[in-house]
Amino acid sequence: MTDKNSNFPGWHGTTILCVRKGNQVIMAGDGQVSMGQTMVKANAKKVRRIGSGEVLAGFAGATADAFTLLERLESKLERHRGQLTRACVELAKDWRTDRYLRRLEALMAVADKNVSLLLTGTGDVLEPEDGIIGIGSGGNFALAAARALYDSDLDAEEIARRSMKVAADICVYTNENVLIEKLDSE
């Protein structure tokens, strides 16, 4: 007997990229929604502001599952007064131990003015050392492009835009209809 989550292709179906550089934090997401080999929507909003607009969140995976996790994260942020890391750790504990949440198939990238984090259903809360996160089927392409562009004179937003273009050119589950959300950090 196999666990349902063991067959979940965790890096499938979208591209989300978070880039932190200088005083900018950018979360970018493509708009394509696919069902198998069919593209059913080109302008989905996979990047959102939560926590009174002070936190950026992007998701990859099953949409309903991602919305469930976003709602849970928002309630954790309220409970822990905007402390993103603490809220994410508490969500990861629930996600890992709650029977219902364990079945959710999604990944999340979240960021506030201080920290960028990757959340997974296996209980991981990871902070990348370079402030760049890529998730979804095109996530590794966007991540590689962002890392290659990081030491250039480009700002975080331009790095994100160019990196998302690279991902869209390579990944059939990623389009060029990119939504950008921005925070200015201190």
N, C-alpha and C positions, 0 to 999 in steps of 0.2 A: 504494500500500500504506500503510495507516495503522498507527501504533503502538497496541498494545492499551491502553496507559495514556492515550492521547489521548482515548479515549471514556469514561474513568472519571469518573463524576460525583463528584468529590472531596467534595462537601458533601451527601451523601445518606444517609438511612437511620437516623439516630439524633441525639441531642443530648447533647453533653458540654460542661460549663461549668466553668471554673476561676476562682475569685475569691480574690484576695489582698487582705486589708484588716486593718489593725491587726496583731495578732499571730496572725491566723488565715489558713490556706490551706485552701480548700475545693475539692474536686473532686466534681462532681455528674454523674450520668448517668442517663438514662431507661432503662427496661427493655424497650422494645419491639423485637422482631425481626420484620422484614417480608421476605417474598419476593414481589416484585412488588406486587400490590395486596392480598395476604393477610397478616394479622398471625398469626404462628405461635407467638410466645412473648411474654409480657407482663412477665417478671421477670428478664431477662438481666442479668448483672453485667458492665458495661462499664467499670467503674472498679475499679482494683486498687491494692494496696500492693506495691511491689517494693523491692529493695535494702535488705533487713532491715527493711522497714516504714517507711523514712525518705523514700521517694519515692512520690508518688501519680501514677498513670497512667490516662488515659482514652483510649479509641480509638473511631474511627468508620471504617466501611468493612467489608471482608470479614473475618469473624471469624478464620478460620484464618490469614490474613495478619497480622492484628493480634497474634495470639498468637505468631507467629514473630518479629515485631518486638519484642514485650515480652521474649521470651526473649533475643534478641540484646542488647537494652538492658540487661537484668539482668547479662549476662556482661560488658558494657562497664563497668558500674558496679563490678563486682568487680575488674576489671582496673585501673580508675582510682581505686580506693579511695573510692568514693562521690562523686566529683566529677561532678555531674550534667551541667553544661555540657560538660565534656570528653567524657564518655561519649556525649552526644547528638551532638556534632560527629563523633566517630568512627563512630557508627552511621549518620549522614547520609552520610558518605563511602562507607561500605560499600553503603548503600541506593542511592546514585547510581551506583556503579561496578560492583557485582556483578550479573552477568547474571540470576541467580535473584531476588535481592532487588528489582531494578528492576521486576519484574512484580507486585510486591505492591501491592495496592490498599487502602491504609489511611492514616489521619491519626492522629497522637497528640498529646495534650496531657499534659505531665509537669510536676511541680512538687516541689520540696523546700522546706526552711525558708527558703532564700535566693533562689530563682529559679523562675519559671514559663516554660515553653518550648513552642512549637508545632513539631512535626517533620512534614515532608512528604516524599513520595517523590521530589521534584525536588531534594532536597539542602538544603532550607531548615531552619535552626534559628533560630527567631524568638522574641525576648523582647518581649512587649508592654510598652509604656511605662507602662500603667496597671495591669498585673498581672491583667488579665482576658482569658481565652481562651474562645472558643466555636467548636466544630466540629460537623460533621454537618448534616443537613438543617434542623434547628431551631437550629443554632448561632448564626446571625446574629440570630435573634429573641431568644434568651437573652442574647447579648452586648449587644444594644441595651438590653434591660431592665436588665441588671446595670449598665451604664454610667449609665443614667438614675437608678438607685437608689443609686449609689455614694456620693454626697455626703450622703445621708440619715444618720440616727442608727442605721440598721440595721447589725448585724454581718455579716460575710462569709457566714455560714451562712444567715441570713434572706434576704440578697440573692440567694444562689444558689437557695434554695427558691422565692422569688417569681418569679425570672427563668425557672426551669424550668417553672413553672406557665404563664407567658406563652407560652413555646415550645410547650408541650403544647396550649394552646388554639388555636394557629395552625397548627402543623405536623402533618399526618396521620401522619407517621412517628415521632412522639414521643408517649409516654404520660405519665401522672402518677405512675407507679410509679418514683420517683426514689431512687437509692442515693447517699448522701453519705459521703465519706471526708474526714477532717479532720486537719490538722497544725497544731500551735501553733508559730509561728516565734519567733525570739528578739527 
